[in-house]
Amino acid sequence: MTKQERLELEAAAFRNLVSHLRNRKDVQNIDLMTLAGFCRNCLSKWYKAAADDMDIELSMDEAREAVYGMPYAEWKAKYQTEATPEQKAAFDKAQKQDKA
């Protein structure tokens, strides 16, 4: 595999992941963090960091919009729900296990 082919495969996989997360608005970020250790916000931060590394001008708002498919505030208003006590407890437990 060439470097260009690897780059194109990684880009395609990233686009598919973002598309999947955009379609699964029912999955809350807290659930992603609990189960996988990352969420849409993490992807946005990694996207922004990659732009910074490449000296590409990109704001955090633009990075979030690239992942969420809309302004972050709009996504939160439409799709984010208040975390339940059970979600918070599972998140706290996962965080403690990650630090152990």
Backbone atoms as SQL, in Angstrom:
CREATE TABLE atoms (id INTEGER PRIMARY KEY, chain TEXT, resi INTEGER, resn TEXT, atom TEXT, x REAL, y REAL, z REAL);
INSERT INTO atoms VALUES
  (1, 'A', 1, 'MET', 'N', 0.854, -1.175, 0.000),
  (2, 'A', 1, 'MET', 'CA', 0.000, 0.000, 0.000),
  (3, 'A', 1, 'MET', 'C', 0.902, 1.240, 0.000),
  (4, 'A', 2, 'THR', 'N', 0.549, 2.184, -0.832),
  (5, 'A', 2, 'THR', 'CA', 1.324, 3.414, -0.875),
  (6, 'A', 2, 'THR', 'C', 0.872, 4.356, 0.242),
  (7, 'A', 3, 'LYS', 'N', 1.676, 5.351, 0.498),
  (8, 'A', 3, 'LYS', 'CA', 1.331, 6.354, 1.508),
  (9, 'A', 3, 'LYS', 'C', 0.030, 7.067, 1.109),
  (10, 'A', 4, 'GLN', 'N', -0.131, 7.376, -0.161),
  (11, 'A', 4, 'GLN', 'CA', -1.335, 8.048, -0.648),
  (12, 'A', 4, 'GLN', 'C', -2.564, 7.156, -0.484),
  (13, 'A', 5, 'GLU', 'N', -2.428, 5.868, -0.787),
  (14, 'A', 5, 'GLU', 'CA', -3.549, 4.942, -0.612),
  (15, 'A', 5, 'GLU', 'C', -3.950, 4.855, 0.856),
  (16, 'A', 6, 'ARG', 'N', -2.969, 4.770, 1.752),
  (17, 'A', 6, 'ARG', 'CA', -3.259, 4.727, 3.188),
  (18, 'A', 6, 'ARG', 'C', -3.989, 5.996, 3.618),
  (19, 'A', 7, 'LEU', 'N', -3.514, 7.135, 3.142),
  (20, 'A', 7, 'LEU', 'CA', -4.141, 8.416, 3.473),
  (21, 'A', 7, 'LEU', 'C', -5.591, 8.447, 3.003),
  (22, 'A', 8, 'GLU', 'N', -5.832, 7.965, 1.799),
  (23, 'A', 8, 'GLU', 'CA', -7.186, 7.954, 1.255),
  (24, 'A', 8, 'GLU', 'C', -8.090, 6.985, 2.008),
  (25, 'A', 9, 'LEU', 'N', -7.564, 5.837, 2.402),
  (26, 'A', 9, 'LEU', 'CA', -8.343, 4.885, 3.195),
  (27, 'A', 9, 'LEU', 'C', -8.693, 5.464, 4.563),
  (28, 'A', 10, 'GLU', 'N', -7.734, 6.083, 5.210),
  (29, 'A', 10, 'GLU', 'CA', -7.982, 6.695, 6.523),
  (30, 'A', 10, 'GLU', 'C', -9.017, 7.816, 6.409),
  (31, 'A', 11, 'ALA', 'N', -8.912, 8.618, 5.364),
  (32, 'A', 11, 'ALA', 'CA', -9.877, 9.703, 5.167),
  (33, 'A', 11, 'ALA', 'C', -11.279, 9.135, 4.930),
  (34, 'A', 12, 'ALA', 'N', -11.378, 8.083, 4.138),
  (35, 'A', 12, 'ALA', 'CA', -12.681, 7.460, 3.881),
  (36, 'A', 12, 'ALA', 'C', -13.267, 6.879, 5.168),
  (37, 'A', 13, 'ALA', 'N', -12.433, 6.234, 5.969),
  (38, 'A', 13, 'ALA', 'CA', -12.912, 5.667, 7.239),
  (39, 'A', 13, 'ALA', 'C', -13.392, 6.779, 8.168),
  (40, 'A', 14, 'PHE', 'N', -12.662, 7.886, 8.223),
  (41, 'A', 14, 'PHE', 'CA', -13.066, 9.017, 9.058),
  (42, 'A', 14, 'PHE', 'C', -14.410, 9.572, 8.573),
  (43, 'A', 15, 'ARG', 'N', -14.555, 9.750, 7.265),
  (44, 'A', 15, 'ARG', 'CA', -15.822, 10.263, 6.736),
  (45, 'A', 15, 'ARG', 'C', -16.977, 9.324, 7.078),
  (46, 'A', 16, 'ASN', 'N', -16.750, 8.016, 6.996),
  (47, 'A', 16, 'ASN', 'CA', -17.796, 7.046, 7.348),
  (48, 'A', 16, 'ASN', 'C', -18.139, 7.109, 8.830),
  (49, 'A', 17, 'LEU', 'N', -17.131, 7.260, 9.685),
  (50, 'A', 17, 'LEU', 'CA', -17.387, 7.393, 11.121),
  (51, 'A', 17, 'LEU', 'C', -18.212, 8.639, 11.410),
  (52, 'A', 18, 'VAL', 'N', -17.831, 9.753, 10.826),
  (53, 'A', 18, 'VAL', 'CA', -18.569, 10.999, 11.041),
  (54, 'A', 18, 'VAL', 'C', -19.996, 10.859, 10.524),
  (55, 'A', 19, 'SER', 'N', -20.165, 10.282, 9.358),
  (56, 'A', 19, 'SER', 'CA', -21.503, 10.075, 8.804),
  (57, 'A', 19, 'SER', 'C', -22.344, 9.191, 9.724),
  (58, 'A', 20, 'HIS', 'N', -21.739, 8.136, 10.233),
  (59, 'A', 20, 'HIS', 'CA', -22.448, 7.237, 11.147),
  (60, 'A', 20, 'HIS', 'C', -22.896, 7.985, 12.400),
  (61, 'A', 21, 'LEU', 'N', -22.002, 8.784, 12.970),
  (62, 'A', 21, 'LEU', 'CA', -22.357, 9.525, 14.181),
  (63, 'A', 21, 'LEU', 'C', -23.414, 10.583, 13.902),
  (64, 'A', 22, 'ARG', 'N', -23.378, 11.189, 12.725),
  (65, 'A', 22, 'ARG', 'CA', -24.419, 12.164, 12.363),
  (66, 'A', 22, 'ARG', 'C', -25.778, 11.485, 12.256),
  (67, 'A', 23, 'ASN', 'N', -25.794, 10.252, 11.769),
  (68, 'A', 23, 'ASN', 'CA', -27.051, 9.517, 11.635),
  (69, 'A', 23, 'ASN', 'C', -27.548, 8.946, 12.952),
  (70, 'A', 24, 'ARG', 'N', -26.662, 8.780, 13.918),
  (71, 'A', 24, 'ARG', 'CA', -27.046, 8.208, 15.217),
  (72, 'A', 24, 'ARG', 'C', -27.132, 9.302, 16.279),
  (73, 'A', 25, 'LYS', 'N', -28.008, 10.251, 16.020),
  (74, 'A', 25, 'LYS', 'CA', -28.204, 11.362, 16.955),
  (75, 'A', 25, 'LYS', 'C', -28.767, 10.882, 18.291),
  (76, 'A', 26, 'ASP', 'N', -29.335, 9.670, 18.287),
  (77, 'A', 26, 'ASP', 'CA', -29.873, 9.102, 19.523),
  (78, 'A', 26, 'ASP', 'C', -28.767, 8.705, 20.493),
  (79, 'A', 27, 'VAL', 'N', -27.569, 8.513, 19.993),
  (80, 'A', 27, 'VAL', 'CA', -26.445, 8.124, 20.854),
  (81, 'A', 27, 'VAL', 'C', -25.821, 9.400, 21.422),
  (82, 'A', 28, 'GLN', 'N', -25.908, 9.524, 22.717),
  (83, 'A', 28, 'GLN', 'CA', -25.403, 10.714, 23.394),
  (84, 'A', 28, 'GLN', 'C', -23.883, 10.633, 23.569),
  (85, 'A', 29, 'ASN', 'N', -23.256, 11.799, 23.624),
  (86, 'A', 29, 'ASN', 'CA', -21.806, 11.852, 23.808),
  (87, 'A', 29, 'ASN', 'C', -21.370, 11.174, 25.107),
  (88, 'A', 30, 'ILE', 'N', -22.150, 11.300, 26.156),
  (89, 'A', 30, 'ILE', 'CA', -21.767, 10.681, 27.428),
  (90, 'A', 30, 'ILE', 'C', -21.717, 9.156, 27.283),
  (91, 'A', 31, 'ASP', 'N', -22.617, 8.595, 26.474),
  (92, 'A', 31, 'ASP', 'CA', -22.605, 7.148, 26.241),
  (93, 'A', 31, 'ASP', 'C', -21.374, 6.741, 25.432),
  (94, 'A', 32, 'LEU', 'N', -21.035, 7.537, 24.425),
  (95, 'A', 32, 'LEU', 'CA', -19.815, 7.271, 23.655),
  (96, 'A', 32, 'LEU', 'C', -18.584, 7.323, 24.559),
  (97, 'A', 33, 'MET', 'N', -18.518, 8.334, 25.414),
  (98, 'A', 33, 'MET', 'CA', -17.373, 8.471, 26.322),
  (99, 'A', 33, 'MET', 'C', -17.291, 7.289, 27.279),
  (100, 'A', 34, 'THR', 'N', -18.425, 6.861, 27.778),
  (101, 'A', 34, 'THR', 'CA', -18.449, 5.745, 28.721),
  (102, 'A', 34, 'THR', 'C', -17.981, 4.452, 28.064),
  (103, 'A', 35, 'LEU', 'N', -18.483, 4.187, 26.870),
  (104, 'A', 35, 'LEU', 'CA', -18.193, 2.918, 26.207),
  (105, 'A', 35, 'LEU', 'C', -16.899, 2.910, 25.407),
  (106, 'A', 36, 'ALA', 'N', -16.594, 4.026, 24.766),
  (107, 'A', 36, 'ALA', 'CA', -15.452, 4.040, 23.837),
  (108, 'A', 36, 'ALA', 'C', -14.310, 4.948, 24.271),
  (109, 'A', 37, 'GLY', 'N', -14.569, 5.819, 25.233),
  (110, 'A', 37, 'GLY', 'CA', -13.515, 6.720, 25.693),
  (111, 'A', 37, 'GLY', 'C', -13.302, 7.930, 24.799),
  (112, 'A', 38, 'PHE', 'N', -14.208, 8.136, 23.837),
  (113, 'A', 38, 'PHE', 'CA', -14.163, 9.336, 23.005),
  (114, 'A', 38, 'PHE', 'C', -15.580, 9.650, 22.545),
  (115, 'A', 39, 'CYS', 'N', -15.768, 10.886, 22.073),
  (116, 'A', 39, 'CYS', 'CA', -17.090, 11.295, 21.605),
  (117, 'A', 39, 'CYS', 'C', -16.937, 12.254, 20.421),
  (118, 'A', 40, 'ARG', 'N', -18.024, 12.826, 20.012),
  (119, 'A', 40, 'ARG', 'CA', -17.998, 13.769, 18.895),
  (120, 'A', 40, 'ARG', 'C', -17.105, 14.967, 19.207),
  (121, 'A', 41, 'ASN', 'N', -17.140, 15.418, 20.452),
  (122, 'A', 41, 'ASN', 'CA', -16.288, 16.551, 20.828),
  (123, 'A', 41, 'ASN', 'C', -14.812, 16.187, 20.716),
  (124, 'A', 42, 'CYS', 'N', -14.466, 14.958, 21.084),
  (125, 'A', 42, 'CYS', 'CA', -13.080, 14.497, 20.942),
  (126, 'A', 42, 'CYS', 'C', -12.667, 14.520, 19.474),
  (127, 'A', 43, 'LEU', 'N', -13.532, 14.004, 18.602),
  (128, 'A', 43, 'LEU', 'CA', -13.233, 14.013, 17.169),
  (129, 'A', 43, 'LEU', 'C', -13.028, 15.437, 16.669),
  (130, 'A', 44, 'SER', 'N', -13.865, 16.348, 17.152),
  (131, 'A', 44, 'SER', 'CA', -13.729, 17.756, 16.761),
  (132, 'A', 44, 'SER', 'C', -12.385, 18.315, 17.200),
  (133, 'A', 45, 'LYS', 'N', -11.970, 17.985, 18.413),
  (134, 'A', 45, 'LYS', 'CA', -10.678, 18.464, 18.923),
  (135, 'A', 45, 'LYS', 'C', -9.519, 17.857, 18.138),
  (136, 'A', 46, 'TRP', 'N', -9.619, 16.579, 17.786),
  (137, 'A', 46, 'TRP', 'CA', -8.561, 15.934, 16.996),
  (138, 'A', 46, 'TRP', 'C', -8.493, 16.542, 15.600),
  (139, 'A', 47, 'TYR', 'N', -9.648, 16.847, 15.028),
  (140, 'A', 47, 'TYR', 'CA', -9.721, 17.473, 13.709),
  (141, 'A', 47, 'TYR', 'C', -9.053, 18.852, 13.746),
  (142, 'A', 48, 'LYS', 'N', -9.371, 19.613, 14.777),
  (143, 'A', 48, 'LYS', 'CA', -8.782, 20.951, 14.962),
  (144, 'A', 48, 'LYS', 'C', -7.279, 20.836, 15.170),
  (145, 'A', 49, 'ALA', 'N', -6.840, 19.893, 15.983),
  (146, 'A', 49, 'ALA', 'CA', -5.403, 19.707, 16.238),
  (147, 'A', 49, 'ALA', 'C', -4.667, 19.342, 14.952),
  (148, 'A', 50, 'ALA', 'N', -5.290, 18.514, 14.117),
  (149, 'A', 50, 'ALA', 'CA', -4.669, 18.145, 12.842),
  (150, 'A', 50, 'ALA', 'C', -4.538, 19.374, 11.945),
  (151, 'A', 51, 'ALA', 'N', -5.569, 20.205, 11.928),
  (152, 'A', 51, 'ALA', 'CA', -5.497, 21.446, 11.146),
  (153, 'A', 51, 'ALA', 'C', -4.376, 22.337, 11.667),
  (154, 'A', 52, 'ASP', 'N', -4.282, 22.459, 12.981),
  (155, 'A', 52, 'ASP', 'CA', -3.216, 23.270, 13.580),
  (156, 'A', 52, 'ASP', 'C', -1.837, 22.729, 13.198),
  (157, 'A', 53, 'ASP', 'N', -1.688, 21.408, 13.251),
  (158, 'A', 53, 'ASP', 'CA', -0.406, 20.777, 12.895),
  (159, 'A', 53, 'ASP', 'C', -0.019, 21.061, 11.450),
  (160, 'A', 54, 'MET', 'N', -1.020, 21.219, 10.604),
  (161, 'A', 54, 'MET', 'CA', -0.766, 21.445, 9.181),
  (162, 'A', 54, 'MET', 'C', -0.833, 22.927, 8.809),
  (163, 'A', 55, 'ASP', 'N', -0.916, 23.786, 9.843),
  (164, 'A', 55, 'ASP', 'CA', -1.027, 25.234, 9.627),
  (165, 'A', 55, 'ASP', 'C', -2.217, 25.605, 8.745),
  (166, 'A', 56, 'ILE', 'N', -3.320, 24.886, 8.959),
  (167, 'A', 56, 'ILE', 'CA', -4.570, 25.190, 8.262),
  (168, 'A', 56, 'ILE', 'C', -5.450, 25.957, 9.237),
  (169, 'A', 57, 'GLU', 'N', -5.913, 27.113, 8.809),
  (170, 'A', 57, 'GLU', 'CA', -6.743, 27.934, 9.685),
  (171, 'A', 57, 'GLU', 'C', -8.130, 27.319, 9.817),
  (172, 'A', 58, 'LEU', 'N', -8.489, 26.973, 11.037),
  (173, 'A', 58, 'LEU', 'CA', -9.777, 26.344, 11.317),
  (174, 'A', 58, 'LEU', 'C', -10.135, 26.659, 12.763),
  (175, 'A', 59, 'SER', 'N', -11.312, 27.211, 12.973),
  (176, 'A', 59, 'SER', 'CA', -11.744, 27.501, 14.337),
  (177, 'A', 59, 'SER', 'C', -12.320, 26.241, 14.974),
  (178, 'A', 60, 'MET', 'N', -12.436, 26.253, 16.283),
  (179, 'A', 60, 'MET', 'CA', -13.051, 25.121, 16.984),
  (180, 'A', 60, 'MET', 'C', -14.513, 24.980, 16.567),
  (181, 'A', 61, 'ASP', 'N', -15.192, 26.090, 16.357),
  (182, 'A', 61, 'ASP', 'CA', -16.584, 26.030, 15.894),
  (183, 'A', 61, 'ASP', 'C', -16.674, 25.357, 14.529),
  (184, 'A', 62, 'GLU', 'N', -15.736, 25.658, 13.636),
  (185, 'A', 62, 'GLU', 'CA', -15.722, 25.034, 12.317),
  (186, 'A', 62, 'GLU', 'C', -15.410, 23.540, 12.422),
  (187, 'A', 63, 'ALA', 'N', -14.511, 23.190, 13.320),
  (188, 'A', 63, 'ALA', 'CA', -14.181, 21.773, 13.521),
  (189, 'A', 63, 'ALA', 'C', -15.392, 21.015, 14.051),
  (190, 'A', 64, 'ARG', 'N', -16.093, 21.601, 15.001),
  (191, 'A', 64, 'ARG', 'CA', -17.293, 20.946, 15.528),
  (192, 'A', 64, 'ARG', 'C', -18.355, 20.793, 14.448),
  (193, 'A', 65, 'GLU', 'N', -18.521, 21.825, 13.630),
  (194, 'A', 65, 'GLU', 'CA', -19.519, 21.742, 12.574),
  (195, 'A', 65, 'GLU', 'C', -19.161, 20.661, 11.558),
  (196, 'A', 66, 'ALA', 'N', -17.861, 20.457, 11.316),
  (197, 'A', 66, 'ALA', 'CA', -17.426, 19.406, 10.397),
  (198, 'A', 66, 'ALA', 'C', -17.817, 18.028, 10.923),
  (199, 'A', 67, 'VAL', 'N', -17.812, 17.866, 12.238),
  (200, 'A', 67, 'VAL', 'CA', -18.166, 16.578, 12.841),
  (201, 'A', 67, 'VAL', 'C', -19.676, 16.462, 13.063),
  (202, 'A', 68, 'TYR', 'N', -20.279, 17.494, 13.604),
  (203, 'A', 68, 'TYR', 'CA', -21.710, 17.434, 13.931),
  (204, 'A', 68, 'TYR', 'C', -22.622, 17.631, 12.725),
  (205, 'A', 69, 'GLY', 'N', -22.100, 18.261, 11.670),
  (206, 'A', 69, 'GLY', 'CA', -22.913, 18.523, 10.486),
  (207, 'A', 69, 'GLY', 'C', -23.796, 19.746, 10.610),
  (208, 'A', 70, 'MET', 'N', -23.622, 20.492, 11.670),
  (209, 'A', 70, 'MET', 'CA', -24.376, 21.712, 11.934),
  (210, 'A', 70, 'MET', 'C', -23.662, 22.432, 13.070),
  (211, 'A', 71, 'PRO', 'N', -23.994, 23.696, 13.312),
  (212, 'A', 71, 'PRO', 'CA', -23.381, 24.369, 14.458),
  (213, 'A', 71, 'PRO', 'C', -23.639, 23.583, 15.748),
  (214, 'A', 72, 'TYR', 'N', -22.623, 23.528, 16.589),
  (215, 'A', 72, 'TYR', 'CA', -22.689, 22.748, 17.827),
  (216, 'A', 72, 'TYR', 'C', -23.878, 23.158, 18.687),
  (217, 'A', 73, 'ALA', 'N', -24.121, 24.452, 18.817),
  (218, 'A', 73, 'ALA', 'CA', -25.236, 24.924, 19.647),
  (219, 'A', 73, 'ALA', 'C', -26.569, 24.404, 19.115),
  (220, 'A', 74, 'GLU', 'N', -26.693, 24.353, 17.800),
  (221, 'A', 74, 'GLU', 'CA', -27.921, 23.836, 17.191),
  (222, 'A', 74, 'GLU', 'C', -28.079, 22.344, 17.487),
  (223, 'A', 75, 'TRP', 'N', -26.982, 21.582, 17.349),
  (224, 'A', 75, 'TRP', 'CA', -27.037, 20.143, 17.634),
  (225, 'A', 75, 'TRP', 'C', -27.437, 19.908, 19.096),
  (226, 'A', 76, 'LYS', 'N', -26.801, 20.654, 20.003),
  (227, 'A', 76, 'LYS', 'CA', -27.128, 20.490, 21.424),
  (228, 'A', 76, 'LYS', 'C', -28.597, 20.773, 21.687),
  (229, 'A', 77, 'ALA', 'N', -29.106, 21.842, 21.111),
  (230, 'A', 77, 'ALA', 'CA', -30.502, 22.220, 21.336),
  (231, 'A', 77, 'ALA', 'C', -31.471, 21.175, 20.781),
  (232, 'A', 78, 'LYS', 'N', -31.128, 20.578, 19.647),
  (233, 'A', 78, 'LYS', 'CA', -32.023, 19.623, 19.009),
  (234, 'A', 78, 'LYS', 'C', -31.909, 18.205, 19.563),
  (235, 'A', 79, 'TYR', 'N', -30.683, 17.786, 19.908),
  (236, 'A', 79, 'TYR', 'CA', -30.459, 16.358, 20.136),
  (237, 'A', 79, 'TYR', 'C', -29.874, 15.980, 21.499),
  (238, 'A', 80, 'GLN', 'N', -29.230, 16.897, 22.157),
  (239, 'A', 80, 'GLN', 'CA', -28.592, 16.516, 23.424),
  (240, 'A', 80, 'GLN', 'C', -29.626, 16.500, 24.539),
  (241, 'A', 81, 'THR', 'N', -29.604, 15.441, 25.295),
  (242, 'A', 81, 'THR', 'CA', -30.512, 15.328, 26.431),
  (243, 'A', 81, 'THR', 'C', -29.712, 15.437, 27.723),
  (244, 'A', 82, 'GLU', 'N', -30.395, 15.716, 28.786),
  (245, 'A', 82, 'GLU', 'CA', -29.753, 15.760, 30.104),
  (246, 'A', 82, 'GLU', 'C', -29.332, 14.339, 30.469),
  (247, 'A', 83, 'ALA', 'N', -28.108, 14.205, 30.939),
  (248, 'A', 83, 'ALA', 'CA', -27.611, 12.883, 31.333),
  (249, 'A', 83, 'ALA', 'C', -28.416, 12.372, 32.523),
  (250, 'A', 84, 'THR', 'N', -28.787, 11.118, 32.451),
  (251, 'A', 84, 'THR', 'CA', -29.522, 10.493, 33.546),
  (252, 'A', 84, 'THR', 'C', -28.543, 10.159, 34.677),
  (253, 'A', 85, 'PRO', 'N', -29.056, 9.915, 35.876),
  (254, 'A', 85, 'PRO', 'CA', -28.177, 9.477, 36.964),
  (255, 'A', 85, 'PRO', 'C', -27.411, 8.205, 36.602),
  (256, 'A', 86, 'GLU', 'N', -28.063, 7.308, 35.865),
  (257, 'A', 86, 'GLU', 'CA', -27.401, 6.069, 35.454),
  (258, 'A', 86, 'GLU', 'C', -26.255, 6.341, 34.473),
  (259, 'A', 87, 'GLN', 'N', -26.483, 7.242, 33.531),
  (260, 'A', 87, 'GLN', 'CA', -25.423, 7.601, 32.582),
  (261, 'A', 87, 'GLN', 'C', -24.246, 8.252, 33.311),
  (262, 'A', 88, 'LYS', 'N', -24.546, 9.140, 34.242),
  (263, 'A', 88, 'LYS', 'CA', -23.484, 9.810, 35.003),
  (264, 'A', 88, 'LYS', 'C', -22.687, 8.803, 35.827),
  (265, 'A', 89, 'ALA', 'N', -23.374, 7.862, 36.446),
  (266, 'A', 89, 'ALA', 'CA', -22.688, 6.849, 37.260),
  (267, 'A', 89, 'ALA', 'C', -21.810, 5.958, 36.383),
  (268, 'A', 90, 'ALA', 'N', -22.321, 5.550, 35.229),
  (269, 'A', 90, 'ALA', 'CA', -21.526, 4.718, 34.311),
  (270, 'A', 90, 'ALA', 'C', -20.314, 5.485, 33.807),
  (271, 'A', 91, 'PHE', 'N', -20.491, 6.758, 33.508),
  (272, 'A', 91, 'PHE', 'CA', -19.379, 7.595, 33.062),
  (273, 'A', 91, 'PHE', 'C', -18.327, 7.711, 34.151),
  (274, 'A', 92, 'ASP', 'N', -18.753, 8.006, 35.373),
  (275, 'A', 92, 'ASP', 'CA', -17.818, 8.127, 36.497),
  (276, 'A', 92, 'ASP', 'C', -17.051, 6.818, 36.719),
  (277, 'A', 93, 'LYS', 'N', -17.747, 5.694, 36.633),
  (278, 'A', 93, 'LYS', 'CA', -17.115, 4.394, 36.806),
  (279, 'A', 93, 'LYS', 'C', -16.066, 4.165, 35.710),
  (280, 'A', 94, 'ALA', 'N', -16.410, 4.489, 34.469),
  (281, 'A', 94, 'ALA', 'CA', -15.471, 4.310, 33.345),
  (282, 'A', 94, 'ALA', 'C', -14.250, 5.202, 33.522),
  (283, 'A', 95, 'GLN', 'N', -14.465, 6.406, 33.994),
  (284, 'A', 95, 'GLN', 'CA', -13.348, 7.332, 34.201),
  (285, 'A', 95, 'GLN', 'C', -12.385, 6.818, 35.267),
  (286, 'A', 96, 'LYS', 'N', -12.950, 6.259, 36.327),
  (287, 'A', 96, 'LYS', 'CA', -12.106, 5.692, 37.401),
  (288, 'A', 96, 'LYS', 'C', -11.313, 4.499, 36.888),
  (289, 'A', 97, 'GLN', 'N', -11.940, 3.673, 36.051),
  (290, 'A', 97, 'GLN', 'CA', -11.234, 2.505, 35.498),
  (291, 'A', 97, 'GLN', 'C', -10.119, 2.933, 34.567),
  (292, 'A', 98, 'ASP', 'N', -10.329, 4.008, 33.825),
  (293, 'A', 98, 'ASP', 'CA', -9.294, 4.506, 32.908),
  (294, 'A', 98, 'ASP', 'C', -8.074, 5.010, 33.674),
  (295, 'A', 99, 'LYS', 'N', -8.304, 5.533, 34.875),
  (296, 'A', 99, 'LYS', 'CA', -7.202, 6.090, 35.671),
  (297, 'A', 99, 'LYS', 'C', -6.460, 5.021, 36.464),
  (298, 'A', 100, 'ALA', 'N', -7.078, 3.844, 36.580),
  (299, 'A', 100, 'ALA', 'CA', -6.460, 2.763, 37.383),
  (300, 'A', 100, 'ALA', 'C', -5.329, 2.099, 36.646);
